[in-house]
């Protein structure tokens, strides 16, 4: 799907199952900060919204661009918690899942204690862990963050419909690495380029990537040459896999990774040019219609351990033209206590396909800070 970001009122709190897709561009923020230490003054208002340990985590980065990403990520996670859990800013503190070590937000249920929760640190996240089910805590939202090359994206689900619900998001920046990768492909060949990354793909995926060199035309309908088209397929597969793995809550070194097989992978249709005359608008409209109908992309097929995955909605879209590619993944789960046996009812809420197909909302830092302060800040 060729997503176009949109602006929206981010202050209206959801009262039912709601999917949130946010993007924050940190590149133009605090331009006077040339080094990380400069953020202490340049971004003082934003840093004042974080606890001392959170501020230290931001300011420990050597490169200011990485520190800005960490700061944006911390603010977006807290804002999502405020919005979805209806708590003040001071209480919107993520904790760490004891099994996955990913950030979560839990509130006590009946009979719960404080065991199993640790201060949050780092990005990631997925659905409720087994520990979350056993210790009496409930999760009013699920959230997942990814960032690269100046952009922070957040996927959050308010009022998840099932304990088995899980989400994941991943962003890649083809424009950041395309020139470097083209040089490598030109020097070493496509097969060797695939071999450099083969350990993170299934054998079948690597074989299909190699075969593309003989099936793709010298130049596609969008004017891309074969190398650009090959790399677009590579970036798409990479992004889809990472988004799916983050949804599961398992690390990228999970033993089953090479048993995960993404079939019929293709990059999303290129977004239209600013002039709108490149003919891609109709393709994007058709792709959006397919996604609203609940189809996981143009033929995308996911297999794990030799069995087809049928309970995950995994999508791929562009952000900011063709600068960034984003994967969103949701496993809605099933209601009922015997999910492993396939019983219970589908937990996907009404309008799930429309929520998944909705564009990312581009946030303005000034609006984020104003809402955080209106929610009480750390006071």
FIVOLO-603354 format. One record per residue (C-alpha): x, y, z; residue in one letter. Coordinates in Angstrom, 3 decimals. Layout:
N
xx, yy, zz, zake
X, Y, Z, A
...
% end
This chain:
379
xx, yy, zz, zake
0.000, 0.000, 0.000, X
1.358, 3.416, -0.879, X
0.583, 5.278, 2.298, X
0.475, 9.039, 2.513, X
0.908, 10.452, 5.989, X
-1.812, 12.698, 7.332, X
-2.214, 15.158, 10.166, X
-4.831, 14.500, 12.813, X
-6.014, 15.458, 16.274, X
-3.957, 13.202, 18.527, X
-5.696, 14.245, 21.731, X
-8.917, 12.248, 21.340, X
-8.552, 9.138, 23.503, X
-9.957, 5.875, 22.085, X
-12.708, 4.125, 24.033, X
-12.698, 0.843, 22.086, X
-10.245, -1.307, 20.167, X
-8.327, 1.236, 18.119, X
-5.153, 0.963, 16.068, X
-2.777, 3.924, 16.207, X
-0.137, 4.511, 13.522, X
2.169, 7.447, 14.241, X
5.309, 8.755, 12.601, X
7.643, 11.435, 13.956, X
10.401, 12.960, 11.826, X
13.244, 13.943, 14.160, X
15.559, 15.228, 11.437, X
14.458, 18.893, 11.553, X
14.139, 18.982, 15.350, X
16.528, 21.010, 17.518, X
18.828, 22.056, 14.644, X
21.050, 24.016, 17.023, X
22.131, 20.746, 18.689, X
25.319, 19.745, 16.873, X
26.385, 17.248, 19.531, X
24.375, 15.093, 21.895, X
25.279, 17.219, 24.899, X
23.684, 20.210, 23.165, X
20.271, 18.573, 23.554, X
20.382, 19.326, 27.281, X
19.577, 22.926, 26.425, X
18.130, 22.698, 22.906, X
15.626, 19.986, 23.868, X
15.233, 20.961, 27.520, X
11.446, 21.127, 27.288, X
11.212, 17.609, 25.873, X
13.794, 16.141, 28.254, X
11.929, 17.641, 31.212, X
9.094, 15.223, 30.438, X
11.297, 12.198, 31.131, X
12.561, 10.693, 34.370, X
16.276, 11.140, 35.156, X
17.104, 7.591, 34.055, X
15.236, 8.144, 30.792, X
17.111, 11.379, 30.160, X
20.406, 9.631, 30.836, X
19.457, 6.941, 28.340, X
18.874, 9.570, 25.669, X
22.039, 11.546, 26.368, X
24.329, 8.515, 26.385, X
24.262, 8.261, 22.586, X
27.384, 9.441, 20.809, X
25.621, 10.721, 17.686, X
23.034, 13.431, 18.163, X
20.841, 11.850, 15.477, X
20.585, 8.682, 17.566, X
19.851, 10.651, 20.719, X
17.017, 12.474, 18.941, X
15.553, 9.137, 17.846, X
15.721, 7.837, 21.414, X
14.061, 10.984, 22.735, X
11.308, 10.835, 20.134, X
10.740, 7.160, 20.844, X
10.437, 7.730, 24.591, X
7.942, 10.552, 24.102, X
5.768, 8.617, 21.655, X
5.572, 5.559, 23.905, X
4.496, 7.693, 26.851, X
1.993, 9.594, 24.723, X
0.423, 6.360, 23.485, X
0.065, 5.158, 27.083, X
-1.549, 8.442, 28.151, X
-3.980, 8.272, 25.261, X
-4.889, 4.595, 25.476, X
-4.657, 3.878, 29.213, X
-6.200, 7.191, 30.375, X
-3.420, 7.862, 32.888, X
-1.486, 11.077, 33.628, X
1.899, 11.583, 32.024, X
3.738, 10.861, 35.267, X
2.142, 7.401, 35.427, X
2.739, 6.548, 31.761, X
5.947, 4.631, 32.428, X
6.655, 1.508, 30.361, X
8.025, -1.548, 32.124, X
10.013, -4.473, 30.787, X
8.411, -7.796, 29.986, X
10.234, -10.484, 31.987, X
10.187, -12.976, 29.097, X
10.810, -10.870, 25.999, X
12.552, -7.916, 27.706, X
10.414, -5.604, 25.548, X
8.599, -2.494, 26.820, X
5.011, -2.984, 27.951, X
2.503, -1.086, 30.078, X
0.544, -3.049, 32.660, X
-1.884, -2.100, 35.369, X
-2.685, -4.305, 38.352, X
-5.633, -6.639, 38.172, X
-7.162, -8.402, 41.115, X
-4.626, -10.193, 43.266, X
-1.563, -8.897, 41.467, X
1.644, -7.771, 43.057, X
4.723, -6.016, 41.794, X
6.624, -9.122, 40.711, X
7.627, -9.488, 37.118, X
7.943, -5.825, 36.195, X
11.234, -4.048, 35.604, X
12.077, -0.546, 34.404, X
11.763, -0.247, 30.671, X
14.700, 0.342, 28.394, X
15.068, 0.093, 24.627, X
12.562, -0.260, 21.824, X
10.500, -3.209, 20.726, X
7.434, -4.841, 22.157, X
4.790, -7.324, 21.265, X
1.770, -8.870, 22.827, X
1.196, -10.078, 26.382, X
3.693, -12.623, 27.629, X
2.809, -15.709, 29.593, X
4.024, -13.863, 32.679, X
1.536, -11.111, 31.980, X
-1.287, -13.651, 32.015, X
-0.238, -15.307, 35.229, X
0.657, -12.372, 37.467, X
-2.755, -10.702, 37.408, X
-1.733, -7.665, 35.383, X
-3.707, -6.410, 32.412, X
-2.480, -4.439, 29.420, X
-4.772, -1.600, 28.308, X
-2.696, -1.243, 25.156, X
-0.005, -2.937, 23.130, X
2.674, -0.835, 21.469, X
5.738, -1.259, 19.329, X
8.297, 1.266, 18.107, X
10.849, 1.229, 15.319, X
13.187, 3.944, 14.105, X
15.722, 4.493, 11.384, X
17.346, 7.377, 9.554, X
15.592, 10.086, 11.542, X
12.071, 8.641, 11.611, X
10.295, 7.091, 14.595, X
7.202, 5.002, 13.904, X
4.844, 3.734, 16.578, X
2.122, 1.123, 16.231, X
-0.249, 0.854, 19.183, X
-3.470, -1.016, 19.828, X
-5.827, 0.311, 22.479, X
-8.081, -2.201, 24.225, X
-6.621, -5.318, 22.575, X
-9.467, -7.791, 21.986, X
-7.655, -10.932, 23.151, X
-4.782, -11.975, 25.384, X
-3.327, -13.589, 22.289, X
-3.291, -10.307, 20.369, X
0.201, -9.126, 19.398, X
1.617, -6.335, 17.247, X
4.890, -5.403, 15.603, X
6.278, -2.651, 13.392, X
9.527, -2.194, 11.515, X
10.885, 0.586, 9.327, X
13.692, 0.485, 6.782, X
15.169, 3.337, 4.776, X
16.020, 2.178, 1.238, X
17.121, 5.672, 0.230, X
19.766, 5.671, 2.980, X
21.525, 2.549, 1.723, X
20.511, 2.203, -1.933, X
23.648, 3.808, -3.420, X
25.932, 1.717, -1.222, X
24.025, -1.464, -2.024, X
24.034, -0.716, -5.754, X
27.811, -0.414, -5.611, X
28.080, -3.786, -3.862, X
25.787, -5.488, -6.377, X
27.698, -3.959, -9.295, X
31.036, -5.092, -7.857, X
30.179, -8.543, -6.486, X
27.014, -9.576, -8.296, X
23.468, -10.135, -7.035, X
24.028, -13.718, -5.884, X
26.935, -12.687, -3.669, X
24.918, -9.785, -2.274, X
22.185, -12.230, -1.239, X
24.826, -14.545, 0.248, X
26.049, -11.729, 2.510, X
22.635, -11.708, 4.238, X
21.632, -15.331, 3.728, X
21.799, -16.299, 7.391, X
18.767, -14.118, 8.224, X
16.537, -15.625, 5.520, X
15.095, -19.077, 5.003, X
16.848, -21.149, 2.310, X
13.743, -20.838, 0.135, X
13.669, -17.051, 0.492, X
17.333, -16.757, -0.479, X
16.750, -18.972, -3.519, X
13.802, -16.858, -4.637, X
15.819, -13.661, -4.232, X
18.585, -15.091, -6.414, X
16.074, -16.180, -9.063, X
14.757, -12.634, -9.434, X
17.799, -11.640, -11.458, X
16.543, -13.770, -14.355, X
12.842, -12.893, -14.046, X
12.787, -9.117, -13.576, X
12.927, -6.969, -16.733, X
15.885, -4.645, -17.394, X
13.628, -1.720, -16.481, X
10.186, -1.794, -14.867, X
7.085, 0.285, -15.617, X
8.179, 2.896, -13.060, X
11.527, 3.442, -14.753, X
13.584, 1.559, -12.158, X
16.441, -0.498, -13.521, X
16.813, -4.143, -12.578, X
19.228, -3.460, -9.705, X
16.849, -1.026, -8.034, X
13.992, -3.499, -8.482, X
16.077, -6.326, -7.003, X
16.979, -4.199, -3.998, X
13.349, -3.151, -3.521, X
12.393, -6.841, -3.218, X
15.259, -7.382, -0.771, X
14.218, -4.432, 1.423, X
10.597, -5.595, 1.344, X
11.500, -9.099, 2.519, X
13.797, -7.748, 5.228, X
11.145, -5.364, 6.547, X
8.359, -7.973, 6.485, X
10.437, -10.501, 8.392, X
11.497, -8.040, 11.080, X
7.957, -6.753, 11.543, X
6.642, -10.299, 11.908, X
9.373, -11.341, 14.340, X
8.793, -8.241, 16.470, X
5.101, -9.123, 16.575, X
5.944, -12.523, 18.067, X
8.074, -10.939, 20.796, X
10.985, -13.243, 20.034, X
14.491, -11.991, 19.374, X
16.009, -11.904, 15.910, X
18.186, -14.822, 17.013, X
15.170, -17.054, 17.673, X
15.898, -20.657, 16.596, X
12.881, -20.770, 14.269, X
13.884, -17.795, 12.102, X
15.120, -19.917, 9.201, X
11.849, -21.858, 9.338, X
9.934, -18.636, 8.637, X
9.234, -18.414, 4.919, X
7.712, -15.311, 3.338, X
6.417, -16.182, -0.126, X
5.240, -13.969, -3.003, X
6.999, -10.961, -1.487, X
6.920, -7.771, -3.522, X
7.522, -4.125, -2.645, X
4.387, -1.983, -2.393, X
3.427, 0.124, -5.415, X
5.509, 3.250, -5.664, X
3.731, 6.357, -4.358, X
2.636, 8.932, -6.923, X
4.938, 11.786, -7.836, X
4.024, 15.234, -6.483, X
2.606, 16.084, -9.891, X
0.485, 12.932, -9.772, X
1.197, 12.103, -13.399, X
3.210, 8.904, -13.170, X
0.265, 6.542, -13.389, X
0.770, 4.935, -9.972, X
-2.280, 6.503, -8.347, X
-4.630, 3.838, -9.692, X
-2.309, 1.070, -8.499, X
-2.237, 2.569, -5.012, X
-6.023, 2.836, -4.955, X
-6.331, -0.815, -5.973, X
-3.768, -1.864, -3.360, X
-5.605, 0.042, -0.622, X
-8.854, -1.655, -1.633, X
-7.156, -5.060, -1.393, X
-5.852, -4.279, 2.063, X
-9.210, -3.012, 3.311, X
-10.673, -6.323, 2.184, X
-8.182, -7.941, 4.538, X
-5.745, -9.305, 1.972, X
-2.154, -9.327, 3.235, X
-0.639, -7.652, 0.229, X
-0.519, -8.847, -3.385, X
-0.256, -12.571, -2.750, X
1.904, -12.429, 0.379, X
1.983, -15.896, 1.911, X
3.621, -16.629, 5.288, X
4.721, -20.119, 6.318, X
6.319, -21.271, 9.574, X
7.567, -24.794, 10.316, X
6.032, -25.948, 7.053, X
2.546, -24.694, 7.904, X
0.759, -21.666, 6.536, X
0.318, -18.782, 8.993, X
-3.344, -17.751, 8.916, X
-3.693, -15.618, 12.036, X
-1.442, -12.662, 11.181, X
-2.298, -9.517, 9.219, X
1.021, -8.311, 7.811, X
1.243, -5.235, 5.581, X
3.880, -3.197, 3.818, X
3.715, 0.466, 2.804, X
5.837, 3.446, 1.853, X
6.362, 6.548, 3.975, X
7.514, 9.959, 2.741, X
7.482, 9.037, -0.907, X
9.799, 6.090, -1.445, X
12.243, 7.095, 1.301, X
11.002, 4.601, 3.900, X
9.284, 1.226, 3.874, X
7.208, 0.159, 6.901, X
5.803, -3.214, 7.901, X
2.861, -3.408, 10.304, X
1.940, -6.801, 11.729, X
-1.014, -7.718, 13.938, X
-2.083, -11.082, 15.273, X
-5.601, -10.453, 16.524, X
-5.769, -13.795, 18.353, X
-8.881, -15.624, 19.403, X
-11.265, -15.323, 22.319, X
-11.484, -18.380, 24.558, X
-9.243, -20.449, 26.772, X
-8.404, -23.226, 24.305, X
-6.802, -21.211, 21.538, X
-4.132, -23.841, 20.890, X
-6.839, -26.264, 19.799, X
-8.341, -23.742, 17.409, X
-11.486, -23.126, 19.425, X
-12.927, -19.795, 20.462, X
-13.964, -16.973, 18.158, X
-11.959, -14.636, 15.960, X
-10.880, -11.601, 18.021, X
-10.451, -9.211, 15.085, X
-12.721, -6.247, 15.837, X
-15.121, -4.737, 13.366, X
-13.230, -2.421, 11.054, X
-9.883, -4.166, 11.606, X
-9.017, -4.156, 7.909, X
-9.791, -0.449, 7.603, X
-7.620, 0.315, 10.643, X
-4.710, -1.651, 9.209, X
-5.044, 0.103, 5.849, X
-5.197, 3.589, 7.363, X
-2.211, 5.882, 6.732, X
0.361, 6.801, 9.341, X
-0.377, 10.058, 11.138, X
2.564, 12.447, 11.104, X
2.997, 14.069, 14.508, X
4.303, 17.539, 15.229, X
6.693, 17.768, 18.176, X
5.077, 20.966, 19.424, X
1.717, 19.169, 19.641, X
3.315, 16.202, 21.407, X
4.921, 18.429, 24.038, X
1.742, 20.438, 24.547, X
-0.325, 17.303, 25.124, X
2.286, 15.846, 27.467, X
2.293, 19.027, 29.533, X
-1.498, 19.138, 29.537, X
-1.420, 15.583, 30.898, X
0.515, 16.888, 33.904, X
4.100, 16.302, 32.837, X
6.193, 14.800, 35.626, X
4.609, 17.035, 38.265, X
% end
